[in-house]
Amino acid sequence: MSSRFNVAKLGLAVSALVLVGASWVTLRYPENDKQGAENPKVEKLKLQPGFKAEHLYSPSENKQGSWVAMTFDDKGRMIVSDQYGSLYRLKIPAIGSGSTNPTIEKLVIAKDTSVGMGYAHGLLYAFNSLYVMVNNRPNKQFPKPSGLYRLQDTDGDDHFDKVTMLRELKGEGEHGPHSIVLSPDKKSLYVCAGNHTDVPKMDAYRLPSNWQEDNLFPLIKDPRGHANDRMAPGGWIAKVDPEGKRWELMGAGFRNEFDIAFNEAGDIFTYDSDMEWDFGLPWYRPTRICHVPSGAEFGWRTGDSKWLPANPDNLPPVLNIGQGSPTNVLYGQNAKFPLKYRQSLYAFDWSFGIIYAIHMKPKGASYEGTREEFISGTPLALTDGAIGPDGALYFLTGGRRLESDLYRVYYNGSESTAPITPVITAEHKLRTDLEKYHEGANPAAIAAAWPHLNHPDRFVRYAARIAVEHQPVAQWQEKALAETDPQRATQAIIALARQGSADLKSKALATLMKINYDQLPESQQFDMTRAFELIFLRMGAPDAADKAKVVAYLNPHYPAKTALLNRGLSKVLIYLEAPGVVNKTLTLMDMKDEPGSKNLGLETSTASSDLILRNPQYGMDIAKMLAKVPPLQQTYYAVALSRAESGWTPELRTKYFTWFGNAFKFEGGRSYVGFIDRARKLALAHVPKDQFEKFNKMSGADILTSSGNDIVTSDYSPKGPGRRWTIDNALAVVDSGLTNRNFDTGKKIYAAILCSRCHSMQGSGGDIGPDLTQLGTRFSNKDILEAIIEPSKTVSDQYASTVYILKNGQSVVGRQVNEDKLNYVISQNPFAPDQVRKIPKKDVTAKRYSPDSIMYPGLINSLNPNELRDLMAYLKSGGNQNNDVYKAGGK
């Protein structure tokens, strides 16, 4: 073992060394060029065969901030923005010129030598102008607010001397205004913003602007407060003319789409983010690739109100990726890459350091996609990228003031890089023809769109319904009420519920109930439940007579054979107080694996376990959940039942509230416990007062903190206030003396910040990291603090994770625990080390140690100085209460 301090490290080796015979050799990725052998920033990149990588520049090393946006100007120069600073312009040496060192200049804007322009999440050079999407809360260094700005050089001296704010936008931060791209016809701009950015007043709306939350599910906002004041429609995309005068909303319903890109057919794509605090909850939606046609709605809503992908009034993703933090997207049509990669969307994940190549194939009016890991690295905090004039891919890392770097990746193989020809299907043409009627009232719209409300292609049906909704409702309401085709009638009533008046409610219900439910396929049955739901949400509760008719129509079909239908039916029937619905729903809650529960449109293409060790700071939340996965479908029914007032017996209530007590034993994201508690309290509101204490206790009240957001543990909860501890200020606190420290408190803190989950001490604890019993006898205070605060600085190969490069271009990260002649056996979850995965050796082309420790930095940031002293005393004692550190005057 190395003589350097590594005992307190959890995991990943710093150097890529393996023992071969009697010597150590470095394992390199064969795709990387010679620069990789000399530059660890390139050496860590995993590339596809035939591609080469170059590290061009490190702005953070040159005190130029952390770069998050880029574009190329008309002279082939790159313009970039520091997230919290200025704009810079780069001249980059050509590929093969023998140099990779760009020349850099800070842009002086309108003779302002300070930060005249910057703080940008998006940049675009077009129309002889630099468009800048500022994302900023005004401050002394940079007083300009968020918004879209245009910079122009009016005197031809190659400096921008005119700054015009085209539109101020209300929103800032990581869910604020983001990117700008040029339209395929090069006549317009497209901009996008996250869900913390108000939709500005638009001149036109492709998506009708009467959006609502539209969910009968009991509303529970995030218990930790995230996005609680952010309502429909969430993140949005708009088309803007070059002068910034006309704005047209193209689509919405995103959580936080950071960027957009067009393919060769002129279709828009984006990569929307997830809400990681929702891990383990039935409304969690993974990061996903979305095709965004005219008038698109993707159903983000606050708290637990997010729509299912199957809802007919929103559109499904092309592909669910999984957990992550989406940043940039770009399309490869202008890259000098092989055909496969020119027909791909590139999606950047900041958290886990992966650029996915999403290989697109036309499918009807939309697309299907498959995921490939195009570039990855640990760590690799990806922020933005672009295809340069030379056909290479340029990308940035950084953000949040992290270390920032600029890279170039180009193809150096033998495959053809010829241009691609768009493939336009008949359904695609029909969809785009119908989208012409999304621009407003048109006398030809109803005749053109109505026949396609029952089209087999979902994207065509959607385009047809939006076309109808843009027409005066008086022109088509009677047509909707008289429609007899089941699918066409359902879509028409959805449109009518959204656009018609409440006095049509009874007639709309009657139209739906004329349909023979039993003869419909599952998808149309689900669409029908959504149509009923929208009528109640938009037009109001049914009167007693209609309520009885709807219950008689739907109740015999519940429970259904699939989880999807049961979600739709349970929500509506609980709202209607249908006879027996409580008992039926509780019966469903007894099922551990309900049929169809894996077919809700939420399945991911990336296994969650494959992400854990790529970024421990985010991966540990995934690891904890996977070790104790909550029952998603049961949770859905439990929350739905929280609004049920009638239909309860003492036995049913006991069964129901016992479920809540057990639910707190599972692990989810940060808000999991709070959501379960809020649902529990909604349900308790319907319990007779004389039974409240009984069911309150039964459902877990005693194990929760006063806020209901956390479980009370017998261990310690840090009192704080915490701080961002550095080695220097932590060492100053610890070196000031460890006298009068409390052994029991130190032991509790050791458990509270999860040390005991991975390390053993005095024979107790985990075995993922090294034993810490002798820590204090071998290492100084500085050594110990350095290992805690900068865990990846030095990592023992004994506790390293390994990156395995597979023949299919993917990579897998895990801690190797065994191997035989045929397989490597790896563990990927520190909280479930017995869950192992076998990787056939025949599928592995290369492997290397990962440079990241699975112990994430900041574990002590919740502690105040006295708590830090107690922890350090306990660590130095090795868990021995009689150690000298606890004696009078002990250090």
MITOR-823828 format. One line per 2 residues: their letters; for each residue x, y, z of C-alpha. Coordinates in steps of 0.02 Angstrom, whole numbers. Layout:
a) X:Y:Z ~ ...
***
This chain:
ms) 0:0:0 ~ 61:174:-40
sr) 147:269:98 ~ 43:422:55
fn) -116:444:156 ~ -256:339:84
va) -331:243:228 ~ -480:358:251
kl) -522:356:67 ~ -674:261:10
gl) -626:222:-158 ~ -560:265:-328
av) -380:255:-384 ~ -289:407:-447
sa) -182:320:-576 ~ -236:196:-708
lv) -113:60:-658 ~ -134:-127:-660
lv) -13:-265:-615 ~ 46:-366:-764
ga) 175:-497:-723 ~ 297:-409:-608
sw) 270:-231:-669 ~ 137:-97:-668
vt) 73:-32:-835 ~ -47:107:-879
lr) -210:59:-964 ~ -255:189:-1096
yp) -407:208:-1204 ~ -345:160:-1378
en) -456:292:-1460 ~ -365:437:-1378
dk) -221:518:-1470 ~ -42:540:-1412
qg) -89:697:-1318 ~ -188:585:-1200
ae) -30:500:-1140 ~ 35:670:-1087
np) -126:757:-1033 ~ -233:673:-900
kv) -380:782:-952 ~ -385:690:-1117
ek) -328:525:-1047 ~ -487:513:-941
lk) -602:528:-1093 ~ -685:373:-1164
lq) -715:396:-1351 ~ -788:294:-1491
pg) -668:210:-1614 ~ -598:326:-1746
fk) -621:485:-1642 ~ -481:588:-1569
ae) -486:713:-1426 ~ -382:868:-1389
hl) -381:975:-1234 ~ -372:1155:-1294
ys) -383:1271:-1145 ~ -420:1287:-958
ps) -506:1454:-922 ~ -514:1419:-735
en) -326:1393:-729 ~ -308:1564:-812
kq) -430:1650:-693 ~ -561:1675:-829
gs) -702:1590:-736 ~ -805:1438:-780
wv) -870:1436:-958 ~ -1046:1377:-993
am) -1095:1443:-1167 ~ -1015:1449:-1338
tf) -1047:1497:-1519 ~ -943:1524:-1677
dd) -945:1692:-1767 ~ -938:1724:-1955
kg) -748:1720:-1952 ~ -739:1548:-1873
rm) -691:1614:-1703 ~ -767:1544:-1545
iv) -857:1660:-1423 ~ -886:1596:-1246
sd) -961:1659:-1084 ~ -909:1637:-904
qy) -1064:1588:-803 ~ -1029:1732:-684
gs) -918:1844:-788 ~ -867:1909:-958
ly) -868:1856:-1139 ~ -709:1793:-1224
rl) -662:1766:-1406 ~ -544:1628:-1462
ki) -446:1592:-1619 ~ -418:1405:-1620
pa) -277:1323:-1720 ~ -333:1207:-1858
ig) -336:1019:-1833 ~ -167:947:-1877
sg) -78:1116:-1870 ~ 38:1054:-1735
st) -33:1172:-1604 ~ -185:1165:-1490
np) -159:1331:-1402 ~ -295:1459:-1444
ti) -270:1645:-1433 ~ -391:1723:-1309
ek) -460:1898:-1292 ~ -586:1965:-1169
lv) -721:2056:-1266 ~ -738:2239:-1225
ia) -920:2284:-1252 ~ -964:2464:-1297
kd) -798:2521:-1224 ~ -844:2449:-1055
ts) -686:2365:-990 ~ -777:2286:-842
vg) -905:2149:-870 ~ -992:2240:-1010
mg) -1085:2082:-1061 ~ -1083:1904:-997
ya) -1172:1796:-868 ~ -1241:1703:-1018
hg) -1322:1533:-1029 ~ -1341:1550:-1216
ll) -1244:1629:-1360 ~ -1281:1636:-1547
ya) -1194:1729:-1687 ~ -1319:1767:-1826
fn) -1382:1914:-1931 ~ -1212:2000:-1908
sl) -1247:2006:-1722 ~ -1205:1915:-1563
yv) -1362:1864:-1469 ~ -1336:1839:-1283
mv) -1458:1756:-1163 ~ -1413:1836:-999
nn) -1460:1736:-844 ~ -1431:1851:-698
rp) -1501:1935:-544 ~ -1431:2112:-559
nk) -1281:2146:-449 ~ -1141:2274:-432
qf) -1024:2177:-546 ~ -1156:2153:-680
pk) -1315:2258:-664 ~ -1405:2192:-818
ps) -1559:2083:-786 ~ -1601:1918:-868
gl) -1657:1930:-1047 ~ -1615:1918:-1231
yr) -1486:2045:-1289 ~ -1418:2087:-1461
lq) -1239:2149:-1484 ~ -1186:2234:-1646
dt) -1028:2305:-1722 ~ -1092:2463:-1805
dg) -925:2540:-1855 ~ -836:2386:-1924
dd) -691:2386:-1801 ~ -723:2205:-1747
hf) -788:2259:-1576 ~ -968:2260:-1518
dk) -1016:2440:-1484 ~ -1206:2429:-1479
vt) -1305:2332:-1349 ~ -1494:2311:-1366
ml) -1606:2222:-1243 ~ -1734:2134:-1352
re) -1838:2066:-1208 ~ -1815:2061:-1020
lk) -1861:1891:-948 ~ -1920:1861:-770
ge) -1815:1718:-707 ~ -1637:1677:-661
ge) -1529:1536:-598 ~ -1515:1357:-656
hg) -1698:1352:-709 ~ -1693:1524:-789
ph) -1677:1578:-971 ~ -1555:1470:-1067
si) -1511:1445:-1250 ~ -1531:1528:-1420
vl) -1520:1435:-1586 ~ -1544:1483:-1768
sp) -1694:1414:-1861 ~ -1661:1294:-2006
dk) -1717:1424:-2134 ~ -1597:1549:-2052
ks) -1736:1678:-2037 ~ -1779:1665:-1852
ly) -1711:1631:-1678 ~ -1774:1499:-1558
vc) -1752:1523:-1371 ~ -1789:1414:-1221
ag) -1807:1438:-1035 ~ -1831:1329:-881
nh) -1982:1320:-767 ~ -1925:1462:-654
td) -1943:1584:-799 ~ -2111:1667:-827
vp) -2183:1647:-1001 ~ -2177:1824:-1071
km) -2325:1895:-1164 ~ -2320:1816:-1336
da) -2383:1880:-1502 ~ -2441:1705:-1547
yr) -2464:1538:-1458 ~ -2446:1373:-1549
lp) -2490:1289:-1383 ~ -2658:1366:-1330
sn) -2624:1478:-1182 ~ -2766:1421:-1069
wq) -2653:1297:-981 ~ -2698:1233:-808
ed) -2629:1106:-684 ~ -2756:977:-748
nl) -2734:837:-621 ~ -2866:761:-506
fp) -2726:681:-405 ~ -2719:762:-231
li) -2597:906:-249 ~ -2444:894:-137
kd) -2311:1022:-172 ~ -2130:982:-141
pr) -2113:972:49 ~ -1942:1055:41
gh) -2012:1201:-58 ~ -1937:1175:-230
an) -2039:1257:-370 ~ -2190:1274:-256
dr) -2239:1439:-337 ~ -2206:1380:-514
ma) -2364:1327:-601 ~ -2411:1277:-780
pg) -2342:1277:-910 ~ -2164:1255:-843
gw) -2015:1274:-960 ~ -2049:1339:-1134
ia) -1982:1364:-1311 ~ -2019:1516:-1418
kv) -1984:1575:-1595 ~ -1920:1754:-1610
dp) -1885:1866:-1759 ~ -1708:1937:-1777
eg) -1762:2107:-1708 ~ -1842:2027:-1556
kr) -2010:2106:-1594 ~ -2121:1955:-1626
we) -2124:1809:-1504 ~ -2219:1648:-1537
lm) -2236:1508:-1409 ~ -2195:1343:-1492
ga) -2210:1221:-1347 ~ -2201:1203:-1158
gf) -2223:1084:-1012 ~ -2038:1054:-977
rn) -1953:1053:-809 ~ -1789:1128:-863
ef) -1742:1103:-1045 ~ -1572:1187:-1058
di) -1548:1186:-1245 ~ -1633:1144:-1411
af) -1574:1078:-1578 ~ -1644:1051:-1753
ne) -1617:895:-1857 ~ -1601:885:-2046
ag) -1791:879:-2065 ~ -1814:1040:-1966
di) -1884:957:-1809 ~ -1843:1022:-1635
ft) -1768:914:-1499 ~ -1724:946:-1319
yd) -1660:854:-1165 ~ -1770:887:-1014
sd) -1715:867:-834 ~ -1782:760:-693
me) -1817:807:-512 ~ -1694:700:-414
wd) -1783:737:-249 ~ -1928:632:-319
fg) -1828:471:-331 ~ -1935:326:-274
lp) -2101:414:-302 ~ -2229:370:-436
wy) -2227:543:-515 ~ -2038:544:-539
rp) -1996:573:-722 ~ -1819:532:-782
tr) -1716:645:-892 ~ -1782:623:-1067
ic) -1758:664:-1249 ~ -1910:753:-1322
hv) -1961:787:-1501 ~ -2050:956:-1491
ps) -2174:983:-1633 ~ -2284:1136:-1650
ga) -2398:1163:-1500 ~ -2314:1029:-1396
ef) -2356:1004:-1212 ~ -2249:888:-1104
gw) -2344:893:-941 ~ -2224:959:-810
rt) -2321:1016:-659 ~ -2264:1061:-484
gd) -2248:935:-343 ~ -2337:770:-371
sk) -2444:835:-515 ~ -2332:789:-662
wl) -2426:702:-802 ~ -2395:527:-863
pa) -2319:514:-1037 ~ -2476:418:-1089
np) -2591:567:-1058 ~ -2666:609:-1228
dn) -2657:796:-1196 ~ -2468:789:-1189
lp) -2334:703:-1292 ~ -2217:561:-1244
pv) -2028:571:-1250 ~ -1926:493:-1389
ln) -1818:411:-1256 ~ -1801:411:-1067
ig) -1618:423:-1020 ~ -1618:410:-830
qg) -1549:514:-689 ~ -1438:661:-731
sp) -1422:848:-760 ~ -1453:893:-944
tn) -1361:1043:-1014 ~ -1320:1055:-1199
vl) -1398:969:-1349 ~ -1339:981:-1529
yg) -1371:887:-1689 ~ -1231:808:-1790
qn) -1285:846:-1968 ~ -1146:974:-1994
ak) -1011:869:-1913 ~ -878:782:-2017
fp) -929:618:-1937 ~ -986:451:-2009
lk) -1170:442:-2061 ~ -1225:359:-1899
yr) -1160:506:-1799 ~ -1222:641:-1918
qs) -1399:575:-1891 ~ -1382:586:-1703
ly) -1430:706:-1566 ~ -1293:738:-1438
af) -1358:757:-1261 ~ -1243:821:-1124
dw) -1261:761:-944 ~ -1170:874:-821
sf) -1189:764:-666 ~ -1121:600:-732
gi) -1003:663:-867 ~ -1080:582:-1020
iy) -1115:645:-1195 ~ -1248:529:-1263
ai) -1267:502:-1449 ~ -1452:475:-1478
hm) -1466:387:-1644 ~ -1630:443:-1723
kp) -1741:347:-1843 ~ -1904:414:-1913
kg) -2055:327:-1838 ~ -2218:386:-1912
as) -2238:572:-1878 ~ -2100:569:-1746
ye) -1944:469:-1705 ~ -1874:327:-1605
gt) -1702:339:-1529 ~ -1567:226:-1460
re) -1435:284:-1337 ~ -1248:266:-1356
ef) -1115:332:-1240 ~ -1019:441:-1363
is) -897:525:-1242 ~ -881:503:-1054
gt) -761:545:-916 ~ -754:549:-727
pl) -767:688:-683 ~ -829:783:-837
al) -950:923:-792 ~ -1016:957:-967
td) -1092:1129:-1000 ~ -1102:1173:-1185
ga) -1045:1116:-1355 ~ -1054:1156:-1540
ig) -1002:1087:-1708 ~ -864:1201:-1771
pd) -837:1263:-1950 ~ -709:1123:-1966
ga) -839:989:-1929 ~ -764:946:-1759
ly) -861:939:-1596 ~ -806:1069:-1469
fl) -866:1058:-1291 ~ -844:1144:-1123
tg) -841:1083:-944 ~ -871:1187:-790
gr) -1021:1274:-715 ~ -1053:1319:-533
rl) -876:1391:-530 ~ -801:1218:-555
es) -640:1185:-649 ~ -673:1230:-830
dl) -596:1160:-990 ~ -617:1169:-1178
yr) -600:1012:-1284 ~ -606:967:-1468
vy) -658:796:-1535 ~ -643:752:-1719
yn) -657:599:-1828 ~ -497:524:-1893
gs) -561:359:-1960 ~ -596:288:-2131
es) -787:294:-2143 ~ -873:416:-2260
ta) -925:585:-2190 ~ -1038:632:-2337
pi) -1191:742:-2306 ~ -1357:662:-2260
tp) -1525:671:-2346 ~ -1681:698:-2240
vi) -1807:555:-2234 ~ -1985:623:-2229
ta) -2121:497:-2194 ~ -2301:517:-2250
eh) -2353:541:-2068 ~ -2220:674:-2045
kl) -2287:771:-2194 ~ -2465:754:-2132
rt) -2417:816:-1959 ~ -2326:969:-2026
dl) -2472:1006:-2143 ~ -2590:1004:-1994
ek) -2472:1115:-1894 ~ -2507:1257:-2016
yh) -2676:1271:-1929 ~ -2591:1304:-1760
eg) -2564:1485:-1811 ~ -2743:1538:-1774
an) -2918:1535:-1846 ~ -2928:1465:-2022
pa) -3091:1421:-2111 ~ -3011:1265:-2185
ai) -2947:1196:-2020 ~ -3093:1092:-1958
aa) -3117:1001:-2123 ~ -2930:968:-2135
aw) -2899:915:-1955 ~ -3057:826:-1897
ph) -3034:666:-1997 ~ -2864:640:-1917
ln) -2923:645:-1735 ~ -2925:455:-1747
hp) -2763:436:-1844 ~ -2659:285:-1786
dr) -2507:398:-1759 ~ -2513:487:-1592
fv) -2417:639:-1653 ~ -2538:661:-1798
ry) -2688:648:-1681 ~ -2609:776:-1567
aa) -2575:898:-1710 ~ -2754:877:-1770
ri) -2827:913:-1597 ~ -2721:1069:-1572
av) -2776:1128:-1745 ~ -2958:1107:-1691
eh) -2929:1197:-1526 ~ -2863:1349:-1620
qp) -3031:1371:-1707 ~ -3182:1461:-1630
va) -3267:1330:-1522 ~ -3438:1376:-1589
qw) -3384:1306:-1757 ~ -3354:1131:-1692
qe) -3434:1100:-1522 ~ -3590:1019:-1594
ka) -3482:915:-1709 ~ -3386:854:-1557
la) -3543:811:-1460 ~ -3616:716:-1609
et) -3457:618:-1651 ~ -3480:429:-1645
dp) -3307:362:-1691 ~ -3237:312:-1520
qr) -3062:382:-1539 ~ -3115:537:-1633
at) -3251:570:-1504 ~ -3128:552:-1359
qa) -3005:673:-1436 ~ -3144:795:-1480
ii) -3212:793:-1302 ~ -3036:823:-1234
al) -3028:976:-1347 ~ -3201:1030:-1292
ar) -3160:1009:-1108 ~ -3009:1123:-1133
qg) -3096:1254:-1239 ~ -3285:1240:-1214
sa) -3401:1315:-1085 ~ -3456:1228:-925
dl) -3638:1218:-982 ~ -3585:1083:-1107
ks) -3526:967:-967 ~ -3676:850:-963
ka) -3679:832:-1152 ~ -3492:799:-1157
la) -3511:661:-1028 ~ -3655:586:-1126
tl) -3549:581:-1285 ~ -3413:482:-1195
mk) -3534:360:-1116 ~ -3607:314:-1286
in) -3441:230:-1325 ~ -3428:42:-1296
yd) -3286:39:-1171 ~ -3257:-149:-1182
ql) -3218:-140:-1368 ~ -3078:-12:-1347
pe) -2893:-55:-1339 ~ -2804:-10:-1178
sq) -2731:153:-1245 ~ -2903:218:-1294
qf) -2978:163:-1128 ~ -2844:265:-1040
dm) -2877:414:-1154 ~ -3060:403:-1105
tr) -3021:409:-919 ~ -2918:564:-953
af) -3064:641:-1050 ~ -3178:615:-899
el) -3045:690:-786 ~ -3027:845:-894
if) -3214:874:-898 ~ -3219:874:-708
lr) -3065:985:-695 ~ -3112:1111:-828
mg) -3303:1109:-823 ~ -3336:1064:-642
ap) -3401:920:-539 ~ -3546:822:-614
da) -3720:838:-541 ~ -3791:691:-445
ad) -3874:611:-596 ~ -3721:623:-708
ka) -3608:565:-567 ~ -3712:407:-546
kv) -3705:374:-734 ~ -3517:394:-745
va) -3490:282:-594 ~ -3603:150:-671
yl) -3505:165:-834 ~ -3328:154:-762
np) -3338:63:-597 ~ -3366:-112:-669
hy) -3200:-97:-760 ~ -3099:-64:-600
pa) -2981:-143:-557 ~ -2915:-162:-733
kt) -2781:-281:-796 ~ -2640:-154:-808
al) -2558:-25:-696 ~ -2586:114:-823
ln) -2774:91:-829 ~ -2782:72:-641
rg) -2695:238:-619 ~ -2822:324:-729
ls) -2976:236:-660 ~ -2927:247:-476
kv) -2901:435:-486 ~ -3071:467:-567
li) -3170:341:-464 ~ -3098:399:-297
yl) -3144:577:-347 ~ -3322:517:-385
ea) -3332:418:-221 ~ -3380:262:-317
pg) -3448:117:-212 ~ -3311:-5:-162
vv) -3169:101:-231 ~ -3076:108:-65
nk) -3078:-81:-43 ~ -3033:-111:-225
tl) -2886:9:-217 ~ -2820:-64:-54
tl) -2828:-235:-135 ~ -2718:-170:-275
md) -2597:-105:-143 ~ -2571:-285:-86
mk) -2491:-326:-254 ~ -2302:-317:-252
de) -2284:-318:-441 ~ -2444:-262:-527
pg) -2456:-314:-710 ~ -2398:-175:-825
sk) -2315:-75:-686 ~ -2157:-71:-792
nl) -2250:-5:-944 ~ -2298:169:-887
gl) -2180:258:-1006 ~ -2054:290:-866
et) -1928:153:-904 ~ -1750:215:-930
st) -1620:167:-1058 ~ -1481:193:-932
as) -1478:79:-780 ~ -1476:183:-621
sd) -1344:69:-545 ~ -1225:113:-688
li) -1224:296:-632 ~ -1187:279:-447
lr) -997:277:-454 ~ -981:403:-596
np) -1020:546:-476 ~ -1036:497:-293
qy) -1109:666:-243 ~ -1265:626:-344
gm) -1245:439:-356 ~ -1261:405:-170
di) -1443:460:-172 ~ -1473:334:-311
ak) -1377:202:-213 ~ -1482:224:-57
ml) -1644:212:-156 ~ -1590:55:-249
ak) -1547:-28:-85 ~ -1726:-2:-21
vp) -1835:35:-172 ~ -2008:102:-127
pl) -2161:18:-203 ~ -2207:149:-335
qq) -2380:89:-384 ~ -2431:62:-203
ty) -2376:239:-164 ~ -2481:305:-307
ya) -2638:221:-239 ~ -2599:276:-60
va) -2589:458:-113 ~ -2744:444:-222
ls) -2841:372:-73 ~ -2791:518:36
ra) -2937:616:-36 ~ -3065:478:-2
es) -3188:531:132 ~ -3313:388:124
gw) -3307:200:103 ~ -3196:165:253
tp) -3216:30:385 ~ -3105:13:540
el) -3019:-135:457 ~ -2985:-40:296
rt) -2918:110:392 ~ -2803:0:494
ky) -2736:-81:336 ~ -2713:88:251
ft) -2625:180:391 ~ -2515:31:430
wf) -2453:46:251 ~ -2392:224:287
gn) -2295:166:439 ~ -2207:37:332
af) -2178:159:187 ~ -2056:259:293
kf) -1939:109:295 ~ -1900:133:110
eg) -1773:254:37 ~ -1806:386:-94
gr) -1746:558:-143 ~ -1734:704:-23
sy) -1921:737:-29 ~ -1980:557:-16
vg) -2017:560:171 ~ -2100:731:160
fi) -2216:678:18 ~ -2270:521:111
dr) -2302:622:267 ~ -2405:754:175
ar) -2512:617:98 ~ -2530:537:270
kl) -2591:701:343 ~ -2715:728:201
al) -2786:556:238 ~ -2793:588:426
ah) -2903:740:394 ~ -3044:617:350
vp) -3026:513:510 ~ -3154:539:651
kd) -3079:650:785 ~ -3091:516:920
qf) -2985:399:812 ~ -2856:525:754
ek) -2721:485:883 ~ -2735:299:851
fn) -2710:313:664 ~ -2585:455:679
km) -2472:345:784 ~ -2506:190:676
sg) -2454:285:519 ~ -2284:334:586
ad) -2304:503:671 ~ -2182:458:809
il) -2039:421:692 ~ -2044:589:601
ts) -1963:755:637 ~ -2077:903:673
sg) -2065:959:491 ~ -2114:787:429
nd) -1973:792:304 ~ -1856:671:391
iv) -1852:517:500 ~ -1803:541:680
ts) -1656:429:713 ~ -1574:374:872
dy) -1416:442:795 ~ -1362:621:789
sp) -1433:758:679 ~ -1301:893:650
kg) -1348:1055:735 ~ -1241:1168:627
pg) -1241:1300:565 ~ -1133:1216:436
rr) -1010:1294:318 ~ -907:1252:165
wt) -757:1183:256 ~ -586:1200:175
id) -430:1110:232 ~ -357:1270:301
na) -505:1329:405 ~ -546:1153:464
la) -365:1124:515 ~ -364:1287:612
vv) -517:1231:711 ~ -449:1056:746
ds) -272:1113:787 ~ -342:1237:914
gl) -368:1086:1025 ~ -477:931:1049
tn) -494:945:1238 ~ -658:906:1326
rn) -730:818:1175 ~ -883:705:1193
fd) -855:525:1139 ~ -1040:484:1118
tg) -1073:640:1015 ~ -924:602:904
kk) -986:425:877 ~ -1159:487:830
iy) -1089:616:708 ~ -981:479:631
aa) -1140:382:594 ~ -1244:534:545
il) -1128:585:403 ~ -1126:404:342
cs) -947:358:384 ~ -1005:196:466
rc) -1098:141:308 ~ -933:118:216
hs) -796:104:347 ~ -770:-14:493
mq) -703:37:663 ~ -675:-79:810
gs) -747:-221:705 ~ -911:-134:666
gg) -968:-48:506 ~ -955:-68:318
di) -813:-140:216 ~ -823:-31:60
gp) -682:79:122 ~ -533:44:234
dl) -541:6:421 ~ -517:166:522
tq) -473:91:692 ~ -288:138:678
lg) -316:303:589 ~ -258:416:729
tr) -96:320:756 ~ -36:341:577
fs) -95:507:509 ~ -96:690:554
nk) -246:805:573 ~ -207:878:404
di) -198:706:322 ~ -366:657:393
le) -452:820:347 ~ -379:816:172
ai) -449:642:148 ~ -622:699:203
ie) -628:864:110 ~ -536:811:-49
ps) -572:623:-55 ~ -518:601:-237
kt) -346:679:-214 ~ -267:512:-167
vs) -358:347:-180 ~ -294:174:-143
dq) -308:49:-285 ~ -372:-72:-153
ya) -534:26:-145 ~ -540:87:-324
st) -683:72:-443 ~ -645:16:-620
vy) -710:84:-784 ~ -742:-60:-906
il) -749:-14:-1090 ~ -863:-131:-1187
kn) -862:-183:-1368 ~ -1031:-99:-1396
gq) -956:70:-1354 ~ -1033:84:-1181
sv) -940:91:-1017 ~ -981:18:-847
vg) -912:79:-681 ~ -903:-32:-528
rq) -793:-98:-390 ~ -721:-265:-441
vn) -750:-391:-302 ~ -706:-551:-394
ed) -668:-628:-562 ~ -661:-798:-644
kl) -605:-859:-815 ~ -760:-788:-900
ny) -820:-639:-799 ~ -775:-489:-695
vi) -889:-478:-543 ~ -924:-301:-488
sq) -1023:-212:-353 ~ -1099:-44:-403
np) -1198:5:-248 ~ -1102:47:-88
fa) -1264:30:11 ~ -1303:-141:-61
pd) -1131:-220:-88 ~ -1204:-394:-103
qv) -1295:-344:-262 ~ -1166:-392:-393
rk) -1159:-390:-581 ~ -1059:-502:-698
ip) -972:-426:-848 ~ -915:-554:-977
kk) -730:-532:-1010 ~ -759:-562:-1195
dv) -861:-399:-1201 ~ -723:-292:-1121
ta) -598:-204:-1234 ~ -509:-102:-1099
kr) -521:-58:-916 ~ -446:71:-801
ys) -462:134:-624 ~ -578:281:-602
pd) -496:438:-530 ~ -647:481:-421
si) -675:424:-244 ~ -849:361:-207
my) -838:462:-49 ~ -908:628:-103
pg) -837:794:-42 ~ -927:901:83
li) -978:766:208 ~ -930:879:354
ns) -1011:1036:283 ~ -1163:1016:396
ln) -1055:1026:553 ~ -1013:1176:662
pn) -838:1193:737 ~ -876:1099:897
el) -957:958:801 ~ -805:948:689
rd) -694:935:843 ~ -802:794:914
lm) -793:699:750 ~ -606:720:734
ay) -580:663:913 ~ -681:507:879
lk) -585:471:718 ~ -417:493:805
sg) -475:380:947 ~ -516:240:826
gn) -679:216:920 ~ -592:190:1087
qn) -667:292:1229 ~ -507:268:1331
nd) -395:341:1197 ~ -275:479:1250
vy) -374:606:1149 ~ -511:598:1282
ka) -393:623:1428 ~ -367:794:1506
gg) -265:903:1390 ~ -278:773:1252
k) -242:823:1073
***
